[in-house]
């Protein structure tokens, strides 16, 4: 069972039970996945479980009757369900909860249910004769179309035509169904036959026997006799017969022993005629063809018996003797026909039923051989579809019987589709179409065809060199080996195609150069060239100019040797990175609507906040480097790019501070405090960058690179690549909203501080001595106006010595508080969630134990609160 299916079923169960709160669906899903077995456990001992449930039930007869009814319909997973219910009956605590839950739900539904009364509007006028005739015609049409078989055929036909409007199912002409004599079954007339002139009971015993032998030979091939007539059947009932009441009891008893064969013949004939319609699929067509072959043998037997009867050599006892071997065969065929009909089986479900029936007859060699013959015949069209799929990657399934279903999705959309639907949803498995003997191999069958289909869509012809005909056998290993060979070939072909011809690893290295800042000199050139452009509001930026500067930076750096550098593009995003990350993390949570509906900031984004790279990836590499993966790369890049930007701002402050030596500022109290705070901020930003690049991304990249070398199929490649990105996002603190908000505030404090220092630098410049007041740099008005948390004074007060001293103190206090909060949260997550890699940040930022005492004090306070 896939993770998606488990998630869906758990949510459905919680919804049905009206369970709210607790750990939610995720907790139960993790628990189920940890304890599920890697192999398929579809066979359980249901007999003892059935007996236990019957004893527990208040109406055991009804329960057993319902069980047998579902069993006859070949309901899949019935036995595992019964086994599960028996286990629930043993668990008193769970049973008590379910009973209480059912009581609560019934009470709540009773409170919310409102009774609705319906009234027939009074008719003011009588119906005319014309309206009455029209109503009579409509009712006649409804009555005429009430044949269950016809309704089922129409439903299947409409379902197929809706799914495949360009390839509608062919339909038999109406006269095939309007002429009952063509069917081969009994033709029952509504009027009873006239009584014979002489009652058969008045004849001597030899004459009675001869007359009954002749009647039985007719009845055995679906024709009413004179003294033995068939009763009309309703729906899926078995055929019953009326025998003349005046017949001698000994002869009548023998006749009643033979008549079940005629009933079996009627059931089989009706099944063959009905399931031969186009709507029921190729598997049922093949099954009915095999049954028709056996029925031909049966008719030959009846013909031979008739020949003996004409020679006067056939008595009733001889007829009973000759018909006995055939009776068992006809019984099995009729049982199979009834079960397939009741269960409305098609395609894989028909094969599952036949396979299970074949195994159930272990010990009865003749019955097992008969079922094996039918299963082999019925599986031929299914295996033909399977062969085309696993050997060539093509699906030709005109009646929707195959386990793999194709959906119309365009591979070009994979560039824009964030949900990555193409690989997961272009081809999907339909559970009820999987034959039980292929259940273990279903995932490999799906993957084999998908791999070949990708290569085929790239214009290359693929045919498996080990292609052999797949035949049904009780020894599953035979076709399992063939599927394994096809899977290994398909995996190798696609993997070699992507790795060697399409240079997947080189492409990933190219993406790493730019999105994970692998090329340091390129970024120095690029940020120097685009610094002025990216300071502008995003609406004022000219994208072609940025593209030109990007091209220049690529040509001037070592990135010029990258053969894929021309695929790198500029992308200006509508949100800053923190908003983007919080939106992603809020999906399917209570905060989702609040974040989406939050009002946009009054000030437009700057180019730095909106800037990101994008990358052009073509088919089939877009299967691995899809939009979902690129978005993750973009979030990592934007996070590190902003950190690099803050580091440059702090370095510029350091350079500016060197100019302060020319001024007599040493007497100012804020001077040393500002220098110390700037150094702490720089230490923080540089250590965070070092941690992300050298302790998270590089080791994780090397792990992924080594895993790609040993990958055996494209699903492994997808898994390793996704795991790499997920680990990077998690270890870089981008998947935890709490840590992300604290980190965002720390970055904001650093940016505010650098702008404040630029303001003070402008005030202290030589030119300001001859001017009326200091000139603020561009953007400082916005910073001062929007920093109420950090700048408590008006702008003029900030620029004075006293104001600067208060402002620097405020910055210091806020930075220290937020940093301590971050370190405290990191220690909690590293301990509780076993995120041990995050401990490295604590050691780096608190390398000399400066924060240790305060962190210990916070931990003690937290434990005291928890204890209280």
C-alpha positions in Angstrom: 0.0 0.0 0.0 1.4 3.4 -1.0 2.0 6.2 1.5 -0.7 8.2 -0.3 -3.3 5.4 0.1 -2.4 5.0 3.9 -2.8 8.8 4.3 -6.2 8.7 2.5 -7.5 5.7 4.5 -6.4 7.1 7.9 -8.1 10.5 7.2 -11.2 8.7 6.0 -11.3 6.6 9.2 -10.8 9.6 11.4 -13.6 11.4 9.6 -16.0 8.5 9.9 -15.2 8.2 13.6 -15.5 12.0 14.1 -12.2 12.0 15.9 -10.7 15.4 16.5 -7.5 16.6 18.2 -4.8 14.2 19.4 -1.7 13.5 17.3 -3.7 13.9 14.0 -3.4 11.8 10.9 0.4 12.2 10.7 1.1 10.4 14.0 -1.0 7.4 13.0 0.5 7.3 9.5 4.0 7.2 10.9 3.1 4.5 13.3 1.5 2.3 10.5 4.5 2.8 8.2 6.9 1.8 11.0 5.0 -1.5 11.7 4.0 -2.5 8.2 5.6 -5.6 6.7 7.6 -5.3 3.4 5.8 -8.3 2.0 2.1 -8.8 1.0 0.0 -10.6 3.6 -3.2 -11.2 1.8 -3.7 -14.8 3.0 -4.9 -15.2 6.5 -6.7 -18.0 8.3 -10.3 -16.7 8.2 -12.1 -19.8 9.5 -11.4 -19.4 13.2 -12.0 -15.7 12.8 -15.3 -16.3 11.2 -16.4 -18.7 14.0 -15.3 -16.2 16.6 -17.3 -13.4 15.0 -20.3 -15.6 14.7 -20.2 -16.4 18.4 -19.8 -12.7 19.2 -22.7 -11.6 16.9 -26.2 -11.4 18.2 -27.5 -12.9 15.0 -24.9 -15.5 13.9 -27.1 -17.0 11.2 -27.4 -13.6 9.5 -23.7 -13.0 9.8 -22.7 -16.3 8.3 -25.3 -15.8 5.5 -23.8 -12.4 4.7 -20.3 -13.8 4.8 -21.2 -16.5 2.3 -22.9 -14.0 0.1 -19.9 -11.8 0.0 -17.6 -14.8 -0.5 -19.7 -15.9 -3.5 -19.3 -12.4 -5.0 -15.5 -12.7 -4.7 -15.1 -9.6 -2.6 -11.4 -8.9 -2.3 -9.8 -8.6 1.2 -12.9 -10.1 2.8 -10.8 -12.6 4.8 -8.3 -10.0 6.1 -11.2 -7.8 7.1 -12.9 -10.7 9.1 -9.5 -11.4 10.7 -9.1 -7.8 11.7 -12.7 -7.6 13.1 -12.0 -10.8 15.2 -8.9 -9.1 16.7 -10.9 -6.0 17.5 -13.5 -8.2 19.3 -10.7 -9.5 21.6 -9.5 -6.0 22.4 -12.0 -4.9 25.1 -10.6 -1.3 25.4 -10.9 -0.7 21.6 -14.3 -2.4 21.6 -15.6 -0.2 24.4 -14.3 3.0 22.6 -16.0 2.0 19.3 -19.3 1.3 21.1 -19.1 4.7 22.9 -18.1 6.4 19.6 -21.1 4.8 17.8 -23.4 5.9 20.6 -22.1 9.5 20.5 -22.4 9.7 16.7 -25.9 8.4 16.7 -26.9 11.0 19.3 -25.3 13.8 17.4 -26.9 12.7 14.1 -30.3 12.5 15.9 -29.9 16.0 17.1 -29.0 17.4 13.7 -31.4 15.4 11.6 -34.6 17.2 10.6 -37.6 15.4 9.3 -38.7 16.6 5.9 -42.3 16.1 4.8 -43.3 15.7 1.2 -46.7 16.6 -0.1 -48.1 16.0 -3.5 -49.3 19.2 -5.1 -53.0 19.1 -5.9 -53.8 18.7 -9.6 -56.2 21.3 -10.8 -56.8 19.6 -14.2 -57.2 16.0 -15.4 -54.7 14.3 -17.7 -55.7 14.4 -21.3 -55.7 11.2 -23.4 -52.5 12.2 -25.3 -50.6 12.8 -22.0 -51.9 9.5 -20.7 -50.6 7.7 -23.8 -47.2 9.4 -23.5 -47.0 8.3 -19.8 -48.0 4.8 -20.7 -45.2 4.7 -23.4 -42.6 5.9 -20.9 -43.6 3.4 -18.3 -43.5 0.7 -21.0 -40.0 1.7 -22.0 -38.8 1.7 -18.4 -40.3 -1.8 -17.8 -38.8 -3.1 -21.0 -35.4 -1.9 -20.1 -35.5 -3.3 -16.6 -33.6 -6.4 -17.6 -30.6 -6.5 -15.2 -28.2 -7.8 -17.9 -29.2 -5.0 -20.3 -28.8 -2.4 -17.5 -25.4 -3.7 -16.6 -24.2 -3.6 -20.2 -25.5 -0.1 -20.7 -23.7 1.1 -17.5 -20.4 -0.5 -18.6 -20.8 0.9 -22.1 -21.4 4.4 -20.8 -18.5 4.2 -18.4 -16.1 3.1 -21.2 -17.4 5.7 -23.7 -17.0 8.4 -21.1 -13.4 7.5 -20.5 -12.6 6.8 -24.2 -14.9 9.0 -26.2 -12.8 8.5 -29.4 -13.0 4.7 -29.2 -16.5 3.6 -28.3 -17.3 0.0 -27.6 -18.9 -1.9 -30.5 -22.4 -3.1 -29.7 -24.3 -6.2 -30.8 -27.5 -5.5 -32.8 -30.8 -5.7 -30.9 -31.9 -8.8 -32.8 -29.2 -10.9 -31.0 -31.1 -10.3 -27.7 -34.6 -10.3 -29.2 -34.3 -13.9 -30.6 -34.2 -16.2 -27.6 -33.8 -19.3 -29.8 -30.2 -18.2 -30.6 -29.1 -18.4 -27.0 -29.2 -22.1 -26.6 -31.1 -22.0 -23.3 -34.6 -23.0 -22.4 -37.4 -21.0 -24.0 -40.1 -20.6 -21.4 -43.5 -19.6 -22.6 -45.9 -17.7 -20.3 -48.8 -20.1 -21.0 -48.5 -23.6 -19.5 -48.3 -26.6 -22.0 -51.5 -28.5 -22.6 -52.0 -31.7 -20.5 -51.1 -34.9 -22.5 -54.0 -37.1 -23.5 -52.7 -40.0 -21.5 -50.9 -39.4 -18.2 -47.5 -40.9 -18.1 -48.1 -42.5 -14.8 -50.7 -44.8 -16.4 -48.1 -46.3 -18.7 -46.1 -49.4 -17.9 -42.7 -48.8 -16.2 -40.6 -49.7 -19.3 -42.6 -47.2 -21.3 -42.3 -44.5 -18.6 -38.5 -45.1 -18.6 -38.2 -44.8 -22.4 -40.3 -41.6 -22.4 -38.2 -40.1 -19.6 -34.9 -41.0 -21.3 -36.0 -39.2 -24.4 -37.3 -36.2 -22.4 -34.0 -36.0 -20.4 -31.9 -36.0 -23.6 -33.9 -32.9 -24.7 -33.7 -31.2 -21.3 -29.9 -31.8 -21.1 -29.4 -29.5 -24.2 -31.8 -26.8 -23.1 -35.1 -27.9 -24.7 -38.3 -28.6 -22.8 -39.5 -32.2 -22.7 -43.0 -33.5 -22.7 -43.1 -34.5 -19.0 -40.1 -32.5 -17.8 -40.3 -28.7 -18.2 -38.1 -25.8 -17.1 -39.3 -23.1 -14.8 -38.7 -19.4 -15.7 -35.7 -17.9 -13.9 -35.5 -14.5 -12.2 -32.2 -12.7 -12.3 -29.3 -15.0 -11.3 -31.3 -17.8 -9.9 -30.6 -21.4 -10.7 -32.9 -23.2 -13.1 -35.6 -25.5 -11.6 -37.8 -28.1 -13.3 -41.3 -29.5 -13.0 -41.6 -33.3 -13.4 -45.0 -34.9 -14.1 -46.5 -35.8 -10.7 -48.0 -39.1 -11.9 -44.5 -40.5 -12.6 -43.4 -43.6 -10.8 -41.5 -42.7 -7.6 -38.4 -44.8 -8.5 -38.1 -43.2 -11.9 -38.9 -39.8 -10.5 -36.1 -40.1 -8.0 -33.5 -41.0 -10.7 -34.7 -38.2 -12.9 -34.3 -35.7 -10.0 -30.6 -36.9 -9.7 -29.9 -36.2 -13.4 -31.8 -32.8 -13.6 -29.0 -30.7 -11.8 -26.9 -31.3 -14.9 -29.5 -29.6 -17.0 -29.6 -26.8 -14.4 -25.8 -26.4 -14.7 -26.1 -26.4 -18.5 -28.7 -23.6 -18.3 -26.5 -21.5 -16.0 -23.4 -22.0 -18.1 -25.2 -21.2 -21.4 -26.7 -18.0 -20.0 -23.3 -17.0 -18.6 -21.5 -17.6 -22.0 -24.1 -15.7 -23.9 -24.1 -12.7 -21.5 -20.3 -12.4 -21.0 -19.6 -12.7 -24.7 -20.9 -9.1 -25.1 -18.2 -6.5 -25.9 -18.8 -4.6 -22.6 -17.4 -7.4 -20.4 -13.8 -7.3 -21.6 -11.3 -9.7 -23.2 -10.7 -11.8 -20.1 -14.3 -12.7 -19.8 -14.4 -13.3 -23.6 -11.5 -15.8 -23.3 -13.1 -17.5 -20.3 -16.4 -17.9 -22.1 -14.6 -19.2 -25.2 -12.9 -21.9 -23.0 -16.2 -22.8 -21.5 -17.8 -23.0 -24.9 -15.1 -25.5 -25.9 -16.0 -27.6 -22.9 -19.7 -27.3 -23.7 -19.0 -28.6 -27.1 -17.5 -31.7 -25.5 -20.6 -32.0 -23.4 -22.9 -31.7 -26.4 -20.9 -34.5 -28.1 -21.6 -36.7 -25.0 -25.3 -36.0 -25.3 -25.2 -36.8 -29.0 -23.5 -40.1 -28.2 -26.2 -40.9 -25.6 -28.9 -40.1 -28.1 -27.3 -42.5 -30.6 -27.5 -45.2 -28.0 -31.1 -44.3 -27.3 -32.0 -44.7 -30.9 -30.4 -48.1 -30.9 -32.5 -49.0 -27.9 -29.4 -49.5 -25.8 -29.9 -46.6 -23.3 -31.8 -47.0 -20.1 -32.3 -44.5 -17.3 -29.7 -46.3 -15.2 -27.2 -46.2 -18.0 -27.9 -42.6 -18.6 -27.2 -41.9 -14.9 -24.0 -43.9 -15.1 -22.7 -42.1 -18.2 -23.6 -38.6 -17.0 -21.9 -38.9 -13.6 -18.3 -38.0 -14.7 -19.7 -34.9 -16.5 -21.8 -33.8 -13.5 -18.8 -32.8 -11.5 -17.3 -30.8 -14.4 -20.7 -29.1 -15.1 -21.1 -28.3 -11.4 -17.6 -26.6 -11.2 -18.3 -24.6 -14.4 -21.7 -23.5 -13.1 -20.2 -22.5 -9.8 -17.5 -20.4 -11.5 -20.1 -18.8 -13.8 -22.4 -17.9 -10.9 -19.5 -16.5 -8.8 -18.1 -14.4 -11.6 -21.6 -13.1 -12.4 -22.5 -12.3 -8.8 -19.2 -10.6 -8.2 -19.4 -8.6 -11.5 -15.8 -9.6 -12.1 -13.8 -8.2 -15.1 -10.2 -8.4 -16.1 -7.9 -8.8 -13.1 -10.7 -9.6 -10.6 -11.8 -12.5 -12.8 -8.3 -13.9 -12.9 -8.0 -13.4 -9.1 -11.1 -15.5 -8.6 -10.0 -18.2 -11.0 -6.5 -18.4 -9.4 -8.0 -18.6 -5.9 -10.5 -21.3 -7.0 -7.6 -23.3 -8.6 -5.7 -23.2 -5.4 -8.8 -24.1 -3.3 -9.1 -27.4 -5.3 -5.7 -28.6 -4.2 -6.2 -32.3 -3.4 -8.9 -32.7 -6.2 -6.7 -33.2 -9.2 -9.4 -33.3 -11.8 -11.2 -30.1 -10.5 -7.8 -28.3 -10.2 -6.9 -29.3 -13.7 -10.2 -28.0 -15.0 -9.8 -24.6 -13.2 -6.2 -24.4 -14.4 -7.3 -24.9 -18.0 -9.9 -22.1 -17.6 -7.4 -19.8 -15.8 -4.7 -20.3 -18.5 -7.3 -19.5 -21.2 -8.7 -16.5 -19.5 -5.2 -15.0 -18.7 -4.0 -15.0 -22.3 -5.4 -11.6 -23.3 -4.4 -10.1 -20.0 -0.8 -11.4 -20.4 -0.7 -10.0 -23.9 -1.4 -6.5 -22.5 1.2 -7.2 -19.8 3.8 -8.3 -22.4 3.3 -5.1 -24.4 3.7 -3.0 -21.3 6.8 -4.6 -19.7 8.6 -5.3 -23.0 7.8 -2.1 -24.9 6.1 0.4 -22.5 2.8 0.5 -24.5 -0.7 0.0 -23.1 -3.4 -1.4 -25.4 -6.3 -1.9 -23.0 -9.6 -1.3 -25.0 -11.8 -2.5 -22.1 -10.0 -1.0 -19.1 -9.0 -4.4 -17.6 -5.3 -4.0 -17.1 -3.9 -3.1 -13.6 -2.1 0.0 -15.0 -4.3 2.9 -16.1 -3.1 5.7 -18.4 -4.1 9.3 -17.8 -3.8 12.2 -20.3 -1.1 14.4 -18.9 1.4 16.4 -21.0 5.0 16.0 -20.2 5.6 19.7 -21.2 3.6 20.7 -18.1 6.2 19.2 -15.8 8.2 22.4 -16.2 5.5 24.5 -14.6 3.6 21.9 -12.4 4.7 22.3 -8.8 2.8 19.1 -7.8 5.0 16.8 -9.9 1.9 14.9 -11.2 3.4 13.6 -14.4 5.6 10.8 -13.0 3.2 9.9 -10.2 -0.1 10.2 -12.0 0.5 9.6 -15.8 0.4 5.9 -15.1 -1.3 4.6 -11.9 -2.2 1.2 -10.5 -5.9 0.3 -10.1 -6.0 -2.1 -7.1 -9.1 -4.1 -8.0 -7.7 -4.9 -11.4 -4.5 -6.6 -10.1 -4.7 -10.4 -10.3 -3.9 -11.9 -6.9 -1.0 -13.9 -8.3 0.6 -10.6 -9.6 0.0 -8.6 -6.4 3.7 -8.8 -5.2 5.0 -7.7 -8.6 2.5 -4.9 -9.2 4.9 -2.0 -8.4 7.7 -3.5 -10.6 5.2 -4.0 -13.4 4.2 -0.3 -13.2 7.8 0.9 -13.0 9.0 -1.3 -15.9 6.5 0.1 -18.3 7.0 3.7 -17.1 10.8 3.4 -17.6 10.4 2.1 -21.2 7.8 4.6 -21.9 10.1 7.5 -21.0 12.8 6.2 -23.3 10.3 5.6 -26.1 8.9 9.2 -25.8 12.5 10.4 -26.4 12.3 8.9 -29.8 14.3 5.7 -29.2 12.8 2.3 -30.0 13.1 -0.1 -27.1 12.4 -3.9 -27.1 13.5 -6.1 -24.3 16.0 -8.7 -25.5 14.8 -11.3 -23.0 11.1 -11.0 -24.2 9.3 -14.3 -23.9 5.7 -15.2 -23.8 4.2 -14.9 -20.3 2.0 -17.9 -19.4 0.0 -18.6 -16.3 1.2 -21.4 -14.1 0.7 -22.4 -10.5 4.5 -22.0 -10.1 4.6 -18.2 -9.7 8.4 -18.2 -10.0 8.1 -18.7 -13.8 6.5 -15.4 -14.7 8.1 -13.6 -11.7 11.5 -14.3 -13.3 10.4 -12.9 -16.6 9.0 -9.7 -15.0 12.3 -9.4 -13.0 14.3 -9.6 -16.2 12.1 -7.0 -18.0 12.4 -4.7 -15.0 16.1 -5.0 -14.8 16.4 -4.2 -18.5 14.1 -1.2 -18.4 15.9 0.1 -15.3 19.3 -0.2 -17.0 18.1 1.4 -20.3 16.6 4.5 -18.7 19.3 4.9 -16.1 22.1 4.7 -18.8 20.1 7.0 -21.0 19.8 9.7 -18.3 23.3 9.3 -16.8 25.4 8.9 -19.9 23.5 10.4 -22.8 21.7 13.2 -20.9 24.5 13.7 -18.3 22.3 13.9 -15.3 25.1 14.1 -12.7 26.8 17.0 -14.7 23.5 18.8 -14.8 23.1 18.4 -11.0 26.6 19.7 -10.5 25.8 22.7 -12.7 22.7 23.5 -10.6 24.9 23.1 -7.4 27.3 25.7 -8.8 24.6 28.4 -8.9 21.8 27.5 -6.5 24.1 26.2 -3.7 26.7 28.9 -4.3 29.4 26.5 -5.2 31.3 29.0 -7.4 32.5 31.7 -5.0 34.2 34.0 -7.5 31.1 34.0 -9.7 29.0 35.3 -6.9 31.5 38.0 -5.9 31.4 39.3 -9.6 27.7 39.0 -9.8 26.9 40.8 -6.6 29.4 43.5 -7.4 27.8 44.0 -10.8 24.2 43.9 -9.7 24.4 45.6 -6.3 23.0 48.9 -7.5 20.3 47.3 -9.7 19.1 45.0 -7.0 18.7 47.9 -4.5 15.8 49.3 -6.6 12.2 48.3 -6.1 11.3 45.2 -8.0 8.9 47.1 -10.3 11.7 49.4 -11.4 14.1 46.6 -12.3 14.7 45.8 -16.0 15.0 42.0 -16.3 17.0 42.1 -19.6 19.6 44.3 -17.9 19.9 41.7 -15.0 20.2 38.9 -17.6 23.0 40.9 -19.3 24.9 41.4 -16.0 24.4 37.6 -15.3 25.9 36.8 -18.6 28.9 39.1 -18.0 29.5 37.6 -14.5 29.4 34.0 -16.0 31.9 34.9 -18.7 34.3 36.7 -16.2 34.4 33.8 -13.6 35.3 30.1 -13.5 31.7 29.4 -14.3 32.6 30.0 -17.9 33.8 26.4 -18.1 30.4 25.1 -17.3 28.8 23.7 -20.5 25.3 24.2 -19.1 25.7 27.9 -18.0 23.4 29.1 -20.7 20.4 27.3 -19.0 20.7 29.6 -16.0 18.1 32.4 -15.9 16.9 35.2 -13.7 13.6 35.0 -11.8 11.9 37.8 -9.8 9.6 36.2 -7.3 6.3 37.8 -6.0 7.3 37.2 -2.3 10.4 37.4 -0.2 11.9 34.0 0.8 10.5 34.0 4.4 6.9 34.6 3.1 7.4 31.9 0.5 8.7 29.4 3.1 6.0 30.2 5.6 3.3 29.8 2.9 4.7 26.4 2.0 4.9 25.3 5.6 1.4 26.5 6.3 -0.2 24.3 3.7 -3.0 22.2 5.2 -2.7 23.8 8.6 -4.8 26.2 10.6 -2.5 29.2 9.7 -2.9 28.7 5.9 -5.8 31.0 5.4 -4.4 33.6 7.7 -1.0 33.7 5.9 -2.6 33.7 2.4 -5.1 36.4 3.3 -2.5 38.6 5.1 -2.2 42.0 3.7 0.8 42.8 1.6 3.5 45.1 3.0 3.0 48.8 2.2 6.4 49.0 0.7 7.1 47.0 -2.5 9.8 44.3 -2.5 13.3 45.3 -3.3 15.2 43.5 -6.0 17.3 41.7 -3.4 14.2 40.3 -1.7 12.6 39.2 -4.9 15.7 37.9 -6.7 16.2 34.2 -7.5 17.8 32.0 -10.2 15.8 29.7 -12.4 17.1 26.8 -14.6 15.9 25.5 -17.9 15.5 21.6 -17.8 14.2 19.6 -20.8 12.6 16.2 -21.1 13.5 13.6 -19.8 15.7 15.3 -17.2 12.7 17.2 -16.0 11.5 13.9 -14.4 14.3 14.3 -11.9 14.9 18.1 -11.9 11.2 19.0 -11.9 9.5 22.2 -10.8 9.1 20.9 -7.3 12.8 20.2 -7.0 13.8 23.5 -8.6 11.5 25.4 -6.1 13.4 23.7 -3.3 16.7 24.7 -4.9 15.4 28.3 -5.2 14.4 28.4 -1.5 17.8 27.3 -0.5 19.5 29.8 -2.8 17.4 32.7 -1.7 18.0 31.9 1.9 21.8 31.8 1.4 21.8 34.7 -1.0 20.1 36.9 1.6 22.6 35.8 4.2 25.5 36.7 1.8 23.8 40.1 1.3 23.7 40.7 5.0 27.3 39.6 5.4 28.3 42.2 2.7 26.4 44.9 4.5 28.2 44.1 7.7 31.5 44.0 5.9 30.8 47.4 4.4 30.1 48.7 8.0 33.4 47.3 9.0 35.1 49.2 6.2 33.2 52.4 7.1 34.2 52.0 10.7 37.8 52.2 9.7 37.2 55.7 8.5 36.0 56.6 12.0 39.7 56.7 13.1 39.9 60.1 11.5 37.3 61.5 13.9 37.4 62.1 17.6 34.7 59.6 18.4 36.6 57.6 21.1 34.9 59.7 23.8 31.5 58.6 22.5 30.1 55.7 24.5 28.3 54.1 21.6 31.5 53.7 19.5 33.0 50.6 21.2 29.5 49.1 21.7 28.7 49.4 18.0 32.0 47.9 17.0 31.5 44.9 19.4 27.9 44.4 18.2 28.9 44.5 14.5 31.5 41.9 15.2 29.0 39.6 17.0 26.6 40.0 14.1 29.3 39.2 11.5 30.4 36.2 13.5 26.8 35.0 13.6 26.1 35.4 9.9 29.4 33.9 8.8 29.1 30.9 11.1 25.5 30.3 9.9 26.7 30.4 6.3 29.7 28.1 7.1 27.3 25.6 8.8 24.9 25.6 5.9 27.5 25.2 3.2 30.1 23.0 4.7 28.3 21.0 7.4 25.0 20.5 5.7 25.1 20.9 1.9 28.6 19.5 1.1 28.3 16.3 3.1 24.7 15.7 2.0 25.8 16.3 -1.6 28.6 13.7 -1.4 26.2 11.2 0.1 23.8 11.8 -2.7 26.5 11.6 -5.3 27.7 8.2 -4.0 24.2 6.9 -3.8 23.6 7.9 -7.5 26.6 5.8 -8.5 25.0 2.7 -6.9 21.4 3.5 -8.0 19.8 0.7 -9.9 16.7 2.5 -11.3 15.2 5.9 -11.8 13.0 5.7 -8.7 16.1 5.3 -6.6 17.6 8.4 -8.3 14.4 10.4 -7.6 14.4 9.2 -4.0 18.1 10.1 -3.4 17.7 13.5 -5.0 14.5 14.3 -3.1 16.1 13.1 0.1 19.1 15.4 -0.5 16.9 18.4 -0.9 14.7 17.6 2.1 17.7 17.1 4.3 19.2 20.4 3.2 16.0 22.3 3.8 15.5 20.6 7.2 19.1 21.1 8.5 19.2 24.7 7.2 16.2 25.4 9.5 13.9 26.1 6.6 11.2 23.6 7.5 10.5 24.8 11.1 8.3 27.9 11.2 9.4 28.8 14.7 13.1 28.8 13.9 12.5 30.5 10.6 10.7 33.4 12.2 13.5 33.9 14.8 16.1 33.7 12.1 14.2 36.2 10.0 14.1 38.7 12.9 17.8 38.3 13.5 18.5 39.1 9.9 16.2 42.1 10.1 18.1 43.4 13.2 21.4 43.0 11.3 20.0 45.0 8.3 18.6 47.7 10.5 21.9 48.0 12.4 23.9 48.3 9.2 21.6 51.1 8.0 21.8 52.9 11.3 25.6 52.7 11.1 25.5 54.1 7.5 23.5 57.0 8.8 26.0 57.7 11.6 28.8 57.4 9.0 27.1 60.0 6.8 26.8 62.3 9.8 30.5 62.0 10.6 31.7 62.6 7.1 33.9 65.7 6.5 31.3 67.2 4.2 28.6 67.3 6.9 30.6 69.8 9.0 29.6 72.6 6.5 26.0 71.5 6.0 22.9 72.2 8.0 22.3 68.6 8.8 23.2 65.1 7.8 22.0 63.6 4.6 20.5 60.2 4.9 21.4 57.5 2.4 18.7 56.1 0.1 16.4 53.7 1.9 17.3 54.9 5.4 14.0 56.8 5.7 12.1 53.5 5.2 14.4 51.7 7.7 13.9 54.3 10.4 10.2 54.6 9.8 9.6 50.8 9.9 11.8 49.9 12.9 9.8 50.8 15.9 10.9 47.7 17.6 14.5 48.6 17.3 14.6 52.4 17.0 12.5 53.9 19.8 13.5 57.5 19.0 12.7 59.8 16.1 15.2 60.1 13.3 16.8 63.3 14.6 17.2 61.9 18.0 18.8 58.8 16.6 21.5 60.8 14.9 22.7 62.5 18.1 25.3 60.9 20.4 22.8 60.2 23.1 20.3 58.8 20.6 22.9 56.5 19.0 23.9 55.2 22.4 20.3 54.3 23.2 19.8 52.8 19.7 22.9 50.7 19.8 21.8 49.4 23.2 18.4 48.6 21.8 20.0 46.7 18.9 22.3 44.9 21.3 19.5 43.9 23.6 17.2 42.7 20.7 20.0 40.8 19.0 21.1 39.0 22.2 17.5 38.1 23.1 16.8 36.7 19.7 20.1 34.8 19.4 19.5 33.3 22.9 16.0 32.4 21.8 17.4 30.7 18.7 20.0 28.8 20.6 17.5 27.7 23.2 15.1 26.4 20.5 17.9 24.7 18.7 18.9 22.9 21.9 15.3 21.8 22.4 14.9 20.5 18.8 18.3 18.8 18.8 17.3 16.9 22.0 13.6 16.2 21.5 13.5 15.6 17.7 17.0 14.0 17.5 18.2 16.7 15.0 21.8 16.3 16.1 23.2 18.2 13.2 21.8 21.4 14.6 24.0 21.1 17.7 26.9 22.2 15.5 25.3 25.7 15.3 25.2 26.0 19.0 28.8 25.0 19.3 29.8 27.4 16.6 27.9 30.4 18.0 28.7 29.7 21.6 32.3 28.6 21.0 33.6 30.3 24.2 30.7 29.6 26.5 29.5 33.2 26.4 25.8 32.2 26.3 26.1 28.9 28.2 25.1 30.3 31.6 22.0 32.1 30.3 20.9 29.0 28.2 21.2 26.8 31.3 19.1 29.3 33.3 16.4 29.3 30.5 16.4 25.5 30.6 15.9 25.4 34.4 13.1 27.9 34.1 11.4 25.9 31.4 11.7 22.7 33.4 10.2 24.4 36.5 7.3 25.6 34.4 6.7 22.2 33.0 6.9 20.6 36.5 4.4 23.2 37.8 
